[in-house]
Amino acid sequence: MAGVYFHIPFCRQACHYCDFHFSTSLKTRERVMSAMHSELQLRKDYLNQQPVHTIYFGGGTPSMLDTSELKDLINAVYAHFDVVEQPEITLECNPDDLREGIAEEYAAMGINRLSIGIQSFRDEDLKRMNRAHSAAEAVASVHRAQQAGIDNLTIDLIYALPELSMDAWIRNIDQALELNVPHLSCYCLTIEEHTAFAKWKSAGKLRLPPDDLAASQYLTLIDRLESAGIHLYEVSNFARKGYESKHNSAYWSGTHYLGIGPSAHSFDGQSRQWNVANNVRYAAQLTDGTPWFEREELSAFDRYNEYLLTGLRTTAGIDLETARALCREASHTALPFDPKELVEHGEAEIHEGRLNLTRKGLLRADAIASEFFIIES
Ligand code: SF4
């Protein structure tokens, strides 16, 4: 089982919190698209003949592409790889791109999952974030996707936004439930360097909620979604049974994937590879044959640390025997932590040899994992 990821590095405008790789200039569009086709061809053996179960268009804003450009990329995957019947094909799209009739075109070309970047159902939040859509467009986009028969829908929401009260956050959650979407990805706002939000924060112009309000918004989210039958399965991801993202779940369980496009990452079980995060250089290097990526072999330490980092973020948790075996491969005779201590602090539970974090633990999942990392000396 393997996946193919496309990073489409263009956006209509820069959201004030975002540090992903994208450009608002479309000058390189043709060159980048052509280079992505070349990269697919050049790396057709990367997945070692493993069947492709998932194709994911992320970005950037993949829904800015014409349907013909998306179709060409999907066809190229079928041409170069062994694709299973009915693969999960996800397209990230912004609400303003989901115009009348477009979801039907997506469905016709095999796209069977849409990830809609709503972020908030409040116009004041959307304006502050510099999103290109309105709250009304957000609601309309979900309806359009549903009318086109794409019921495998996920929406993104952000909590701990400036001036987002608990009541306003609950209204955002309830609006999502009213729309009957079976999957949500909900992220805590983080202030990334070199973003407009970071500048405003250091100038004292961004009123961020205190940490305890951010934590309460997260716990309220879990409660409200769980009581509607939408369960938490990864720190930021919630789904009705059967609607969990196959693509992301595969990442978290160590499945191999090929990433195509500027800044895209790939993993083949032994090494990680990441493409240059620059549209001009990506297109030029693919044309002139200069390597367009960097590569790193995973050490035994990396494999143990990654197992902890990805596993502890999921509700399935980690298998303690697997963690011990990875530890031994890294020349450590025992785990560098006592699982029982986490249980005593109410941050984890152990069932049938698996350790998973409780809600209290999930609030600081990354910190817990990094406390237990083994550092190569
Ligand atoms: S649309 Fe998405 S990728 Fe583009 S700037 Fe906004 S958040 Fe970032």
Boltz pocket constraint, residues with backbone or C-beta under 6 A from the ligand:
constraints:
  - pocket:
      binder: B
      contacts: [[A, 10], [A, 11], [A, 12], [A, 13], [A, 14], [A, 15], [A, 18], [A, 19], [A, 20], [A, 21], [A, 22], [A, 59], [A, 60], [A, 61], [A, 94], [A, 117]]
      max_distance: 6.0
